[in-house]
């Protein structure tokens, strides 16, 4: 996984939002960019993050 994308922090009285920039000409997977950004914001190693999606359970 590559380095985290460049992040911009926007803070208001009510919330803090982070904006990540992606190089769309890059060969990197978009999912890797998202994981790297989340890891950077949370101060967590990317391999220690919980899954970002949950697969729906299938009912017979």
C-alpha positions in Angstrom: 0.0 0.0 0.0 1.3 3.4 -0.9 1.6 6.5 1.3 -1.5 8.3 2.5 -3.0 10.9 0.1 -2.7 14.6 0.8 -5.3 15.5 3.4 -6.9 18.8 4.1 -8.7 19.3 7.5 -11.8 21.6 7.6 -13.1 22.4 11.1 -16.3 24.3 11.9 -18.1 24.8 15.3 -20.0 21.6 14.7 -17.6 19.2 13.0 -14.3 18.3 11.5 -14.0 17.0 8.0 -11.0 15.6 6.1 -10.6 15.9 2.4 -8.3 13.6 0.5 -6.9 14.2 -2.9 -6.3 11.3 -5.3 -4.1 11.2 -8.4 -6.5 9.7 -10.9 -3.7 8.9 -13.3 -2.1 6.6 -10.6 -2.1 2.9 -11.0 -2.9 2.6 -7.3 -6.3 1.0 -6.3 -8.9 3.4 -5.1 -9.6 1.2 -2.1 -5.9 1.4 -1.1 -6.1 5.2 -1.2 -9.2 5.2 1.0 -7.7 2.8 3.5 -4.5 4.9 3.6 -6.5 8.1 4.2 -8.6 6.6 7.0 -5.5 5.1 8.6 -3.8 8.5 8.5 -6.7 10.4 10.0 -7.2 7.9 12.8 -3.5 7.4 13.5 -3.8 3.7 12.9 -1.7 1.3 10.9 -3.7 0.3 7.8 -3.4 -3.4 8.6 -5.0 -2.7 12.0 -8.2 -1.1 10.7 -11.5 -2.9 10.9 -13.1 -3.9 7.6 -14.6 -0.8 5.9 -17.6 -2.8 4.6 -19.7 -5.6 5.8 -21.0 -8.1 3.4 -24.8 -8.5 3.6 -25.9 -11.8 5.0 -27.7 -14.0 2.5 -31.0 -15.4 3.4 -32.1 -18.6 1.8 
